[in-house]
Amino acid sequence: MKRHLIFLFIGFFCFVSCENNNKERLVLQEKEEAKKDMVFKKISESWRFKTLLISTDAEILLKNWAQWRLFVNELNQKPTYSLSAFQKKSKTLTKKSQELLESVPAEFSAPEFKSRFLVLQTKFQSLELYLNLNTIPPQKVIDLIQEINLQLNSIELQINEWARKKQIPLEQGEADMIRMLDTSRAVREKPKNLD
C-alpha cells in the first residue's frame, strides 16, 4: 500500500510540475510574440524608401534599363503582414540590387556609379542579414534603412549630374583633344620588326 501511495504521490508531483512548465512556456511564448509584434511595428513604421527624383533627361537614358525599373518598382512595394514578409522582401531587394549591379549600362559604367551601386547592394545584404537573425535588432534595421535612403539619394544625384553633363555641348576641337588623350589609340596592334 505504501508503494502505491509513493507512486501516486510521485505521479501527482510530475503532473503538477508539468502543468507549471506548460504555464511558464505559455507565458514565455506570449512575451516572445509581444516582442516580435513590437519589432514588426517599429520596422513597419520605418520601412520607407525614398523614391528617386530623376530629371527628365536622365529618365530618357534610364528608360531602356529594365533592371532599374524593376528595382524601383520593388522598392515602392511595402510588405505589410509579418516579419517573414519583410524577410522575403529584403531577400528580393538584395537579388534586385545584384541584378542592377550586373546590368549597369555602358553610360553608367564609370567607377563613381559602380561604387555607389556596390555600396547599395552591400546595404541590402546587411538588411537581409539583420532581418533573418533569431533576435532581430530593430534599431540596426532602422539605421540601415536610413543608410539605404542616403545611398539612393547619392545615386540619384550622380545620375542627375551625369544627365546635366551630357547636356553641355563640346567646344570646338574638344573632341579631337579627347581622342588624342586616348592612350589606347597610340598602341599598335602589331609590334614593328626591329631587324
URZIVEN-V987154 format. One record per residue. RES is the residue in three letters. PHI is phi in radians with two decimals (999 if undefined). D_CENTER is the distance of its C-alpha to the mean C-alpha in Angstrom with 1 decimal. Layout:
BEGIN
res=[RES:RES]
phi=[PHI:PHI]
d_center=[D_CENTER:D_CENTER]
END
This chain:
BEGIN
res=[MET:LYS:ARG:HIS:LEU:ILE:PHE:LEU:PHE:ILE:GLY:PHE:PHE:CYS:PHE:VAL:SER:CYS:GLU:ASN:ASN:ASN:LYS:GLU:ARG:LEU:VAL:LEU:GLN:GLU:LYS:GLU:GLU:ALA:LYS:LYS:ASP:MET:VAL:PHE:LYS:LYS:ILE:SER:GLU:SER:TRP:ARG:PHE:LYS:THR:LEU:LEU:ILE:SER:THR:ASP:ALA:GLU:ILE:LEU:LEU:LYS:ASN:TRP:ALA:GLN:TRP:ARG:LEU:PHE:VAL:ASN:GLU:LEU:ASN:GLN:LYS:PRO:THR:TYR:SER:LEU:SER:ALA:PHE:GLN:LYS:LYS:SER:LYS:THR:LEU:THR:LYS:LYS:SER:GLN:GLU:LEU:LEU:GLU:SER:VAL:PRO:ALA:GLU:PHE:SER:ALA:PRO:GLU:PHE:LYS:SER:ARG:PHE:LEU:VAL:LEU:GLN:THR:LYS:PHE:GLN:SER:LEU:GLU:LEU:TYR:LEU:ASN:LEU:ASN:THR:ILE:PRO:PRO:GLN:LYS:VAL:ILE:ASP:LEU:ILE:GLN:GLU:ILE:ASN:LEU:GLN:LEU:ASN:SER:ILE:GLU:LEU:GLN:ILE:ASN:GLU:TRP:ALA:ARG:LYS:LYS:GLN:ILE:PRO:LEU:GLU:GLN:GLY:GLU:ALA:ASP:MET:ILE:ARG:MET:LEU:ASP:THR:SER:ARG:ALA:VAL:ARG:GLU:LYS:PRO:LYS:ASN:LEU:ASP]
phi=[999:-1.08:-1.07:-1.11:-1.15:-1.14:-1.11:-1.13:-1.14:-1.11:-1.08:-1.13:-1.10:-1.10:-1.09:-1.14:-1.17:-1.12:-1.11:-1.14:-1.09:-1.12:-1.13:-1.11:-1.10:-1.12:-1.11:-1.11:-1.12:-1.12:-1.11:-1.13:-1.12:-1.11:-1.15:-1.11:-1.09:-1.12:-1.10:-1.04:-1.11:-1.09:-1.19:-1.10:-1.18:-1.66:-1.36:-2.36:-1.73:-1.18:-1.32:-1.39:-1.77:-1.61:-1.16:-1.12:-1.14:-1.25:-1.07:-1.09:-1.27:-1.52:-1.14:-1.58:-1.66:-1.11:-1.12:-1.12:-1.09:-1.13:-1.13:-1.11:-1.09:-1.17:-1.10:-1.36:-1.61:-1.85:-1.21:-2.26:-1.60:-2.72:-1.12:-1.14:-1.16:-1.18:-1.12:-1.14:-1.12:-1.12:-1.15:-1.13:-1.15:-1.11:-1.13:-1.14:-1.19:-1.14:-1.09:-1.10:-1.14:-1.30:-1.97:-1.07:-1.14:-1.02:-1.10:-1.85:-1.51:-1.20:-1.01:-1.14:-1.39:-1.06:-1.14:-1.18:-1.18:-1.18:-1.12:-1.06:-1.09:-1.10:-1.12:-1.18:-1.14:-1.14:-1.07:-1.08:-1.08:-1.13:-1.29:-1.79:-1.30:-1.11:-1.96:-1.37:-1.48:-1.10:-1.19:-1.14:-1.14:-1.10:-1.09:-1.14:-1.08:-1.15:-1.14:-1.12:-1.09:-1.11:-1.20:-1.09:-1.10:-1.10:-1.13:-1.03:-1.09:-1.16:-1.16:-1.13:-1.11:-1.10:-1.15:-1.13:-1.15:-1.15:-1.36:-1.32:-1.29:-1.30:-1.36:-1.12:1.52:-1.17:-1.11:-1.15:-1.14:-1.12:-1.12:-1.20:-1.33:-1.22:-1.29:-1.26:-1.24:-1.35:-1.43:-1.48:-1.25:-1.97:-1.22:-1.23:-1.33:-1.59:-1.26]
d_center=[70.4:68.7:66.4:65.3:64.7:62.7:60.5:60.2:59.2:56.6:55.3:55.2:53.4:50.7:50.3:49.9:47.5:45.3:45.4:44.2:41.4:40.3:40.4:38.5:35.8:35.6:35.3:32.5:30.6:31.1:29.8:26.7:26.1:26.7:24.1:21.5:22.5:22.1:18.6:17.7:19.4:17.8:14.2:15.4:17.1:14.3:11.6:12.3:10.3:13.0:14.3:15.3:19.0:20.0:23.7:25.8:26.6:23.0:22.5:25.4:23.8:20.4:22.2:22.7:19.1:18.2:14.7:14.0:15.6:13.8:10.4:11.9:13.6:10.7:9.2:12.8:13.3:13.1:14.0:17.3:19.2:18.1:15.7:15.6:14.4:11.3:10.9:11.4:9.0:6.0:7.8:8.4:5.1:4.8:8.4:8.5:6.8:9.4:12.0:11.5:12.2:15.1:16.6:16.9:20.4:23.3:23.5:20.0:20.6:21.7:20.2:19.0:16.7:15.5:14.9:12.7:10.6:10.6:9.6:6.6:5.8:7.1:5.2:2.0:5.6:7.2:5.9:6.9:9.9:11.0:11.0:13.0:15.6:19.1:19.2:16.0:16.2:15.5:16.0:13.4:10.8:12.4:12.4:8.8:8.4:11.3:10.1:7.1:10.1:12.3:10.5:10.6:14.1:14.9:14.0:16.1:18.9:19.0:19.3:21.9:23.7:23.9:25.3:27.9:28.9:29.5:31.9:34.1:37.1:38.3:41.5:44.6:44.5:40.8:39.9:42.7:41.7:38.1:39.6:42.0:39.2:37.4:38.4:37.7:40.7:43.1:42.5:45.0:44.2:47.5:48.9:52.5:55.2:56.9:60.1]
END
